[in-house]
Amino acid sequence: MIAKARLAIALIFFIHGFVTGAWVPHIPLAQQRLDLDLASFGLALLSLAAGAVAAMPLTGMLVNRHGSARITMVTGLLFSLALPLPAMAEGVTLFVLALAAFGATIGSMDVAMNAHGLAVETHMRRPTMSLLHGMYSLGAMSGAGLSALVLETAPVGIHLAGAVLIAVTVVAAAGRGLLPGAADQGSSSEAFFALPSRATVGLGVLCFVALMAEGAVLDWSAIQLKQDFGMPAHRAGLGYALFALGMAGVRFAGDHLRSRIGSANLVRISAIVLCAAMTAALLSPSELVAIAAYGLAGLGMGNIVPVLFGGGGRLTPDAPGRGIAAVVTMGYAGFVAGPPFIGFLGQAIGLTAALFVIVTGAVAIAASARLAGAADR
């Protein structure tokens, strides 16, 4: 049963990444379609993260009340079906509303599937969260890479229809193998929103910085490559595709590394690699070197977030869904702050210079990595 549940939640993590990656090539296309400058487009992107952050506390409450399996299934289907909304929206107002709805489904599915992943890890009695996040990254790489190839020859509508069909089919099939709802219902019957507690706020701050950096690569890497090297929009998405590939590769080794060197050391080393790779990506005179450096940055980024998410759940053992939701909510607040901040800063000093915020964030994570030791409890 537990092996079946592990496979099922791994497939759901893959689809979350697949749909996210499928959205990436549409970001520069949306900027072109709406004819917005960096600052205005960054402000519009704020709505995606705002929708996610608004939905996350409610999702933590629902997971605590009903168990993560049912909520994972429902939010997975909604996320899959929401992909075409921002990709097809005409006009800034519709685009912002569509992004908010899309973001709400992203955030809800993120909380639910991570809560279920922690339930599977607890039943297995050995680490598996990094592997699950590796499946997410493999899905993101596949979604971004395949989308770049398809959009080169096929209409946008064909690409979106295919992506939605794949995602809905896999989520519906995998949902049948998840653990029963009682596996991680909270021991408390209180219906509370998953706001950060004193125990989770430290991890939440680190998650804020980490997801701000990851979101900056998601939202701006394709535009940065397009601006600096004149790459076409569909090919500029390859930077994020290699970033996701790097995250996937290192996450598949993350559970073993975490067992050998501990969560704090793993986060510290990862942050140092992220700092060096992003510096290389942003200073590179060659598009090929820049894309390869984004892949190395993915190696650094890969294991930071899954360790922090798992730590949040372990700090609140009576209601792990609430603990994860609290840390993830603070993390996604980084998505809220990131896009408009980098957009406005990029408008003033240039996008490439503004993306050095990621380098600064990596230094801060390395300096505070000891907090990640909570994941080893």
C-alpha positions in Angstrom: 0.0 0.0 0.0 2.7 2.4 1.0 4.7 1.7 -2.2 1.6 2.4 -4.3 0.9 5.7 -2.4 4.5 6.8 -2.9 4.2 6.2 -6.7 0.9 8.0 -6.8 2.1 11.1 -5.0 5.3 11.1 -7.0 3.2 11.3 -10.2 1.1 14.1 -8.8 4.3 16.1 -7.9 5.4 15.4 -11.5 2.2 16.9 -12.9 2.4 20.0 -10.7 5.8 20.6 -12.2 4.6 19.7 -15.7 1.8 22.3 -15.7 4.1 24.9 -14.1 6.7 24.3 -16.8 4.1 24.4 -19.6 3.2 27.9 -18.4 6.8 29.3 -18.6 7.0 29.8 -22.4 3.7 31.7 -22.2 5.2 34.3 -19.9 7.2 36.2 -22.5 4.4 35.6 -25.0 2.0 37.3 -22.6 4.3 40.3 -22.2 4.4 40.6 -25.9 0.6 40.2 -26.3 -0.2 42.8 -23.6 2.6 45.1 -24.6 3.7 45.9 -21.0 7.1 47.2 -19.7 9.0 45.3 -17.0 7.5 47.2 -14.1 3.9 46.8 -15.3 4.3 43.2 -16.2 6.0 42.4 -12.8 3.0 44.1 -11.1 0.6 41.9 -13.2 2.6 38.8 -12.2 1.9 39.7 -8.6 -1.6 38.4 -8.9 -0.5 34.8 -9.5 1.4 34.8 -6.2 -1.3 36.7 -4.4 -3.9 34.1 -5.4 -1.6 31.3 -4.2 -0.9 33.0 -0.8 -4.6 33.7 -0.3 -5.6 30.1 -0.9 -2.8 28.4 1.2 -4.1 29.0 4.7 -7.6 27.7 3.7 -6.0 24.7 2.2 -4.1 23.9 5.4 -7.4 24.0 7.3 -9.1 21.7 4.8 -6.2 19.2 4.9 -6.4 19.2 8.7 -10.1 18.5 8.6 -10.5 16.1 5.6 -7.0 14.7 5.1 -4.6 15.5 2.3 -5.6 12.8 -0.2 -9.0 14.3 -1.2 -7.7 17.8 -1.2 -4.7 16.8 -3.4 -7.0 15.2 -5.9 -9.4 18.1 -6.2 -6.8 20.8 -6.3 -4.7 18.8 -8.9 -7.7 18.7 -11.3 -8.4 22.4 -10.8 -4.8 23.4 -11.4 -4.7 21.3 -14.6 -7.8 22.9 -16.0 -6.8 26.4 -15.0 -3.6 26.5 -17.3 -5.3 28.0 -20.3 -6.8 30.9 -18.4 -3.8 33.2 -18.2 -2.3 31.8 -21.4 -5.3 32.9 -23.5 -6.4 36.0 -21.6 -6.7 39.2 -23.7 -6.4 42.5 -22.0 -4.6 43.3 -18.7 -7.7 43.0 -16.5 -8.6 39.6 -17.7 -4.9 38.5 -17.5 -4.6 39.6 -13.8 -7.9 37.9 -12.9 -6.9 34.7 -14.7 -3.4 34.7 -13.0 -5.0 35.1 -9.6 -7.3 32.0 -10.2 -4.4 30.1 -11.6 -2.2 31.0 -8.6 -4.9 29.9 -6.2 -4.9 26.4 -7.7 -1.1 26.3 -7.7 -0.9 27.2 -4.0 -3.7 24.9 -2.9 -2.2 21.9 -4.8 1.2 22.7 -3.4 0.1 22.6 0.2 -2.0 19.5 -0.2 0.5 17.4 -2.1 3.3 18.3 0.3 1.2 17.4 3.2 0.5 14.0 1.6 4.1 13.6 0.8 5.0 14.1 4.4 2.3 11.5 5.4 3.9 9.0 3.0 7.4 9.8 4.4 6.1 9.3 7.9 4.7 5.9 7.1 7.8 4.8 5.3 10.0 5.9 8.2 12.7 7.2 5.9 13.3 10.5 3.9 11.4 10.8 0.6 10.5 14.5 0.3 13.5 15.3 -1.9 12.6 12.5 -4.3 9.1 13.9 -4.6 10.3 17.4 -5.3 12.7 15.8 -7.8 9.6 14.5 -9.6 8.2 18.0 -9.5 11.4 19.4 -11.1 11.4 16.6 -13.7 7.9 17.5 -14.6 8.8 21.2 -14.8 11.7 20.5 -17.1 9.5 18.2 -19.2 6.7 20.8 -19.4 9.0 23.7 -20.3 11.1 21.7 -22.7 8.2 20.0 -24.6 6.3 23.3 -24.7 9.3 25.0 -26.3 9.3 22.3 -29.0 5.6 22.2 -29.6 5.1 26.0 -29.7 7.7 26.3 -32.4 5.4 24.5 -34.9 1.9 24.3 -33.4 -0.7 26.9 -32.4 -1.0 27.9 -28.7 -4.5 26.3 -28.5 -3.1 22.9 -29.5 -0.3 23.1 -26.9 -2.7 24.0 -24.1 -5.2 21.3 -25.0 -2.5 18.7 -25.0 -1.0 19.8 -21.7 -4.4 19.9 -20.0 -5.4 16.4 -21.3 -2.1 14.9 -20.0 -2.4 16.5 -16.6 -6.0 15.6 -15.9 -5.5 12.0 -17.0 -2.5 11.5 -14.7 -4.0 13.2 -11.7 -7.3 11.2 -12.0 -5.4 7.9 -12.3 -2.8 8.6 -9.5 -5.4 9.9 -7.1 -6.7 6.4 -6.6 -3.5 5.2 -5.1 -3.1 7.9 -2.4 -3.2 7.0 1.3 -6.7 7.1 2.9 -7.9 10.5 4.3 -7.5 9.4 7.9 -3.7 9.0 7.4 -3.0 12.7 8.2 -6.1 14.3 9.5 -5.1 16.7 12.3 -5.5 15.4 15.8 -7.0 18.8 16.7 -10.7 19.4 15.6 -10.2 23.1 15.6 -10.9 24.7 12.2 -8.1 27.2 12.0 -6.2 29.0 9.3 -2.6 27.9 8.9 -0.9 31.1 9.9 2.8 30.9 11.0 3.5 30.1 14.6 6.6 30.9 16.7 7.9 27.4 15.8 7.6 27.8 12.1 8.4 31.4 11.5 12.2 30.9 11.2 11.7 28.2 8.5 9.1 30.4 6.9 11.5 33.3 6.5 14.1 31.0 4.8 11.3 29.6 2.6 10.3 33.2 1.7 13.9 33.9 0.4 14.2 30.5 -1.4 10.9 30.7 -3.2 11.5 34.4 -4.1 14.7 33.2 -5.8 13.0 30.2 -7.5 10.1 32.4 -8.6 12.4 35.0 -10.0 14.0 32.3 -12.3 10.5 31.1 -13.2 9.1 34.5 -14.0 12.1 36.4 -15.4 14.8 34.0 -16.8 13.1 33.6 -20.2 12.7 37.4 -20.5 16.3 38.0 -19.3 17.7 35.6 -21.9 15.5 37.1 -24.6 16.6 40.6 -23.8 20.4 39.9 -23.3 20.9 37.5 -26.2 18.0 38.2 -28.6 16.6 34.6 -28.3 13.1 33.9 -29.5 10.5 33.5 -26.8 10.0 29.8 -27.1 13.8 29.1 -27.0 14.4 31.4 -24.1 12.3 29.0 -21.9 15.2 26.5 -22.1 17.0 28.4 -19.4 14.2 27.5 -16.9 14.0 24.0 -18.4 17.7 23.3 -17.6 17.2 25.0 -14.2 14.3 22.5 -13.5 16.5 19.6 -14.8 19.2 20.6 -12.4 16.7 20.7 -9.5 15.3 17.3 -10.5 18.8 15.6 -10.7 20.0 16.8 -7.3 16.6 16.1 -5.6 16.7 12.5 -6.5 19.9 12.3 -4.5 18.6 14.7 -1.8 17.2 12.1 0.6 20.5 10.2 0.6 22.4 13.4 1.1 20.1 14.5 3.9 20.6 11.2 5.7 24.4 11.4 5.3 25.2 15.1 6.1 22.1 16.4 7.8 19.5 18.9 6.6 21.4 22.1 7.8 24.6 21.2 5.9 22.7 20.2 2.8 20.9 23.6 2.8 24.1 25.5 3.4 26.1 23.8 0.6 23.1 24.1 -1.8 22.9 27.9 -1.2 26.6 28.3 -1.9 26.2 26.5 -5.2 23.2 28.6 -6.1 25.1 31.8 -5.4 28.0 30.9 -7.6 25.9 29.5 -10.5 23.5 32.5 -10.6 26.5 34.9 -10.7 27.9 33.0 -13.7 24.5 33.0 -15.4 24.0 36.7 -15.1 27.6 37.7 -16.0 28.0 35.3 -19.0 28.7 36.8 -22.4 27.3 33.7 -24.1 23.7 32.4 -24.3 24.9 28.8 -24.2 26.9 29.4 -21.0 24.1 31.3 -19.4 21.6 28.5 -20.1 24.1 26.0 -18.7 24.6 28.1 -15.6 20.9 28.2 -15.0 21.1 24.4 -15.0 23.8 24.5 -12.3 21.7 27.0 -10.3 19.0 24.4 -10.3 21.5 22.0 -8.6 21.9 24.5 -5.9 18.2 25.4 -5.5 16.9 21.8 -5.6 17.1 20.6 -2.1 16.5 23.8 -0.2 12.7 24.0 -0.4 11.8 20.3 0.2 13.9 20.3 3.4 12.2 23.5 4.6 8.7 22.2 3.8 9.4 18.9 5.7 10.7 20.8 8.6 7.5 22.8 8.9 5.4 19.6 9.1 7.6 18.1 11.7 7.4 21.2 13.9 3.6 20.7 14.2 3.2 16.9 14.6 -0.4 17.2 15.8 -1.4 18.9 12.5 1.3 18.5 9.9 -0.9 20.0 7.2 -1.1 23.2 9.2 2.7 23.4 9.7 3.5 22.8 6.1 0.8 25.4 5.0 2.3 28.0 7.4 5.8 27.6 6.0 4.6 27.4 2.4 2.4 30.5 2.9 5.4 32.5 4.0 7.4 31.1 1.2 4.9 32.0 -1.4 4.9 35.5 0.0 8.3 35.6 -1.6 6.5 35.1 -4.9 4.2 38.0 -4.0 7.2 40.3 -3.3 9.5 39.0 -6.0 7.9 39.7 -9.4 7.0 43.3 -8.8 10.2 44.1 -6.9 12.4 42.7 -9.6 10.3 44.3 -12.3 10.5 47.7 -10.8 14.2 47.3 -10.0 14.8 46.0 -13.5 13.1 49.0 -14.9 15.5 51.2 -13.0 18.9 49.4 -13.3 18.2 46.6 -15.9 16.7 43.2 -15.5 20.1 41.3 -15.4 21.3 43.5 -12.6 18.0 43.2 -10.7 18.3 39.4 -10.8 21.3 39.6 -8.5 18.7 39.7 -5.8 18.8 35.9 -6.1 22.6 35.9 -5.3 22.0 38.0 -2.2 19.2 35.7 -1.1 21.4 32.6 -1.5 24.0 34.2 0.8 21.3 34.8 3.4 20.1 31.2 3.2 23.7 29.9 3.6 24.2 32.1 6.7 21.0 30.8 8.4 21.0 27.2 7.3 21.1 25.9 10.9 17.4 26.5 11.1 16.8 23.7 8.6 17.9 21.2 11.2 14.2 21.0 12.2 13.6 18.7 9.2 15.8 16.0 11.0 13.5 15.7 14.0 
